[in-house]
Amino acid sequence: MEFAVKPYKKEFEYSYVLGAFPTIELITKRPEQVEEVYIHSSFTDRENVERLCESRGIPVRNNDRTIAKLSDKENVFVIGVFRKYTDTLDAGKPHLMLVNPSNMGNAGTIFRTCLAFGIHDIAIITPAIDPFHPKTVRASMGAIFSLRIHCFESFEEYRRQYADGLSGRELYSFMLTAEDQLTVETCPKPELYTLIFGNEATGLPEEYADFTNAIKIPQSPEVDSLNLTIAVGIGTFLFRKEGK
């Protein structure tokens, strides 16, 4: 029986991914979560998608009207519908934390950047964007399905679970007011760490400097701050340099 897909709302137990490439990522990385896949009648590479779905027992639907209803773009030819899921972060791996992120496009780009530099665990402090919103998922180009993402109601909740005094995890907050500068030469080399970034507009509250290692990316005084996605890219690259 065909799944009754409606335009996305946060309270739904399912979401969907728009586009062939991210749908293939969904099918490949989270096949157990996929409800069904819609393919447009004009899609030219349908055999590849159909083969992937058949090998994993995923229903394929041919319904141009549903694709048009769910997508606000004309170049969407494949949609993957999936059940939302909850991940647990790996306590033995480096984490990236986003505190109150508010832009879905930025969040999706950050997910893809983290995957590119080998960070697979992301903590999100709410209130925040919905990581399963189709706009977030599409901006990640399907990278979200290779990550472990967990939302926390507060930083304290995260710290109790992953950064108590016995964990050995170092916490690094990226703050414009920090004195310590992050460069290739000065980048710390901890075995276990969390990189913490604030909201796009307001950054991190000053109190983060009281219980984390505050650092900043040196920049020209001609701009007030770096774009969040750029800052995350620089920070994750430097910390992950040489496979740390």
Buried (B, 14 or more C-beta within 10 A) or exposed (E): EEBEBEEBEEEBEBBBBBBBEBBBBBBEBBBEBBBBBBBBEEBEEBEEBBEBBEEEEBBBBEBBEBBEEBBEEEEBBBBBBBBEEEBEBEEEEBBBBBBBBBBBBBBBBBBBBBBEBEBBBBBBBBEBBBBBBBBBBBBBBBBBBBBBBBBBEEBEBBBEBBBEEEBEBBBBBBBBEBEEEBEEEEBBEBEBBBBBBBBBEEBBBEEBBEEBBBBBBEBEEEEEBBEBBBBBBBBBBBBBEEEB
